[in-house]
Amino acid sequence: MRGVDRLHSCAYFMRMKSIKVKSKKPLNLLVEAKLLEEAKSAGVNFSALIDKALRQEIAKRWAKENATAIQIYNDRIEREGLWLDDHRTW
């Protein structure tokens, strides 16, 4: 597919990858006791898991909020092509 892939090639992800973690803050969560024990015994890294889940949720919401603009851009690229298409050698 030409144009912008809704979840993987957008500017949002490029920006998120460039953000360095400067500090972390404590977070209190309520988790089912049995599930917590299973996760601990499986060696789950809760901090990394929460970070990843939050990034995915934020990205999902960003993609949903911007889906119309992304689709308009992709339609334009399909219709008009990329501005350097005539100069490609591959």
C-alpha positions as CSV (number, residue, x, y, z in Angstrom):
1,M,0.0,0.0,0.0
2,R,1.3,3.4,-0.9
3,G,0.9,6.5,1.3
4,V,0.8,6.4,5.1
5,D,0.2,3.1,6.9
6,R,-2.3,3.9,9.6
7,L,-0.4,2.4,12.6
8,H,3.2,1.8,11.7
9,S,4.7,4.5,9.4
10,C,3.0,7.6,10.8
11,A,4.8,10.6,12.2
12,Y,3.4,9.9,15.6
13,F,5.4,6.7,15.9
14,M,8.6,8.4,14.7
15,R,8.1,11.0,17.4
16,M,7.3,8.4,20.1
17,K,10.5,6.4,19.3
18,S,12.6,9.6,19.7
19,I,11.3,10.4,23.2
20,K,13.7,9.3,25.9
21,V,12.4,8.3,29.3
22,K,13.7,10.9,31.7
23,S,11.9,9.7,34.8
24,K,9.2,7.3,35.9
25,K,6.5,7.9,38.4
26,P,5.0,5.4,40.8
27,L,1.5,4.0,39.9
28,N,-0.9,2.2,42.1
29,L,-3.1,-0.4,40.5
30,L,-5.7,-2.9,41.7
31,V,-5.1,-6.3,40.1
32,E,-6.8,-9.6,40.8
33,A,-4.6,-11.4,43.4
34,K,-4.4,-14.7,41.6
35,L,-3.5,-13.0,38.3
36,L,-0.9,-10.9,40.0
37,E,0.8,-14.0,41.6
38,E,0.7,-15.8,38.2
39,A,2.3,-12.9,36.5
40,K,5.0,-12.5,39.2
41,S,5.8,-16.2,39.0
42,A,6.1,-16.0,35.2
43,G,8.6,-13.1,35.6
44,V,6.4,-10.4,34.0
45,N,8.1,-7.0,34.1
46,F,5.1,-4.8,35.1
47,S,6.7,-1.5,34.4
48,A,7.6,-2.5,30.8
49,L,4.2,-4.1,30.3
50,I,2.3,-1.0,31.4
51,D,4.6,1.3,29.3
52,K,4.0,-0.8,26.2
53,A,0.2,-1.1,26.8
54,L,-0.1,2.7,27.3
55,R,1.9,3.5,24.2
56,Q,-0.2,1.1,22.2
57,E,-3.4,2.6,23.5
58,I,-2.3,6.1,22.8
59,A,-1.2,5.2,19.3
60,K,-4.5,3.4,18.7
61,R,-6.4,6.5,19.8
62,W,-4.2,8.7,17.6
63,A,-4.8,6.5,14.6
64,K,-8.6,6.6,15.2
65,E,-8.7,10.3,15.6
66,N,-6.6,10.9,12.5
67,A,-8.1,8.1,10.3
68,T,-10.0,10.5,8.1
69,A,-7.0,12.7,7.3
70,I,-4.8,9.6,6.7
71,Q,-7.4,8.1,4.3
72,I,-7.7,11.4,2.4
73,Y,-3.9,11.5,2.1
74,N,-3.7,7.9,0.9
75,D,-6.5,8.5,-1.6
76,R,-4.6,11.5,-3.0
77,I,-1.4,9.4,-3.3
78,E,-3.3,6.6,-5.1
79,R,-5.0,9.1,-7.4
80,E,-2.0,11.5,-8.1
81,G,1.0,9.4,-7.2
82,L,4.1,10.6,-5.4
83,W,5.8,13.8,-6.6
84,L,9.0,12.0,-7.5
85,D,7.5,9.0,-9.2
86,D,8.7,10.3,-12.6
87,H,12.3,10.4,-11.4
88,R,12.5,6.9,-9.9
89,T,15.1,4.5,-11.3
90,W,13.7,1.4,-9.6
